[in-house]
């Protein structure tokens, strides 16, 4: 790994609508292993936020514990970050989101943090439909504790320790779809052209958005017999199709209209254009996607891309009918009923 | 010799749970209260929905002693399962009201009590056809009988029925009818049998009757809480239910119909406190409520909030442990685990209320203390306080009071800073840094909150000296906390006395009563009621001033005594425990007897619990 981060940036780096360059979205120098897939995902997050012209300070970065959960230090240094406890990022983010519905919440977790210690919280986060982006940097292995199998490791997959995994894997996307998540995607850290639009779509989606991002661990799980290695994923990856996110304020101009299978409007007016979707796959239909996922598994392939989208999804605030004003902005006048009411309460208790 | 007393006796109702008895028994208690006589009801219920024994004890106490007295003068025995136990528990000279539809077993032959047989079941069969009504009105009938036996003002009871069913008017007449049935039966058959009386007084002033959990829920509303993550657990559930009830009344935007609160029922206690911490981190006031097992589950998160310095309010309504313990019985046995919850060197601010007014005030204040100190604050209530109605001074609120949000920097503050800002920098010397809420400023004030070791600027560090400095700063903050938290209530009955008592929470009422009794015998103890942790230095001084200090509490291991010895490093010899662990509220009579015997030099155990249910023996 490097120990110094260059501060030189091209003077004519492109600027976004806020006048920011990508440098405004960067973070501290990564301390992960050189070649770690997680660093590529961090970069894709930087690209996505830059391209959407999000104000960095209106983003909150949430994480649990593990290699993946360290990454929020490596992007968006002008955003507040919260590195909480192992497997509990979902509850902390739920509380944070209840306190202020106006921020963008990017939750970063790993396969250990999500699929083992945090599985309970993950599932309830999905069913409550907290408005957030949840990226699971999935490498099938416990990195910080040096190489134990995780619950997403495929049956028979062999990490550096050399012992094939004996148990069935969890499929986070299938779980999220069955629990009602309105935005579910799978991607690969090495495929920026797919990952960046997926992150942008996830940010724009109203409600819980999962990106299960396969992110090879170069140190402990990049072996020839691992199904989460760079080589294996490149050979077995298959995409549902490609897509564009067209923000609400941009006039829709599709380069090759003939290639567009479908255009889906999101909650805030943005559009998602789907290209080259396979015959018979309807990403709005849960059954269709679950069956496609199972089919590709049978064929030994990893289906990536946007797997499921429900543009009508309602987030937790809409479900519980909470104020449009962020709750953390309310003051005494709004919150305290005052002494006259209290005396009336006293009187009713006599 | 039958017991004769005016406005000073204990009546115990023995019922089957799920039969509607608690509301009838509460009605009786409230009627006493409305006659201007202080009263203390205690519901002793099982962890069950229907069919198991449940008791309800009402103490009628003209002098206003609201703790548990001990001993029973009058029993209303409605439960066949516990008939023997209830019969035997009665004081000599007491009264035993039973359902005489079936006669008492032959071996029930105490000669030292008065038996009052009322054929409740038969009366219900004769007067009602609906089975549920037969069950519910049985309770109302015996309340009617009591009204006659105790010579109570019947209109007070009928007035309560009218209040209670104001919205279901057709229920008023049958309920009053049931009261009359009972009243008239007692009048015909038991004229002049009972020597206990309730007579109108003017002794309740402007007091209110409410349970501590409702008071805490209301305190959270007044304290400005907007977010609540919670997981149901007896006996804390009703804190959140009350919060929700009041929120729906006071926290809905008129224009939009939208809620100025968010209550999320979590998947477990870990998530419950995680939500509260996340919301507080983001600048809302948030809390959760739990009991023993939940406190254990929340420990890891409490450590995070302590070390990352995030305010959070937790209301711990203690119950009998360990493990699942007796979920519907009271205890003060989470003191040590709350004080030092979580691994590593952690300690937490505790506020300890003793009545509903304090549940209200301390819950509201807990948010100020947590924001000021940027750390968890745990309100240590218990089942007795939380779930029973208590007579209490009324709630008060000063409309000029502003929330103390502690040290929080706004965008303007950040722009005006001369020096580089550090989240954990102690610029004021009180151990507390300045925090920022997410989203405050486009370029300044962002930081990375973490439970891992960090420097003044919130950056990760494994530098030993930086770690040490940070841990020492937290000790400085702990010192600051001693002044921020409520101070102890110290009372010198006699400046020269070398004996004293220390107690807290629900042990206070019974202790004060016991000490009044001792004072009448010429034994004078000074008192210190602890209201918070960390301990105020005055408590240490108080201990030093006395040779013998009784520490009165409701747990096996003398947890407060342990905390006192640990924190002050004094007093092993002079701090003597008086303990109660039977799951019932500690009784005044037993405290008094125990102190008498200890002062008498007798070698007695610290436990006030009587063996084999004999209530008289100390």
Interface residues (C-beta under 8 A of the other chain):
Chain A: X55 X56 X57 X58 X60 X62 X72 X73 X77 X78 X79 X80 X81 X82 X83 X84 X85 X88 X90 X91 X92 X93 X94 X95 X96 X97 X98 X99 X100 X102 X103 X120 X121 X123 X124 X128 X316 X317 X320 X321 X322 X323 X324 X325 X327 X328 X330 X331 X332 X334 X335 X336 X337 X338 X339 X341 X342 X343 X345 X346 X349 X350
Chain B: X34 X206 X207 X208 X209 X210 X218 X221 X222 X224 X226 X227 X229 X246 X250 X251 X253 X256 X257 X258 X259 X260 X261 X262 X263 X264 X266 X267 X268 X270 X271 X272 X273 X274 X275 X276 X277 X278 X279 X280 X281 X282 X283 X284 X286 X300 X301 X304 X394 X395 X396 X397 X398 X399 X402 X403 X436 X437 X438 X439 X440 X441 X442 X443 X446 X447 X448 X449 X450 X451 X452 X460
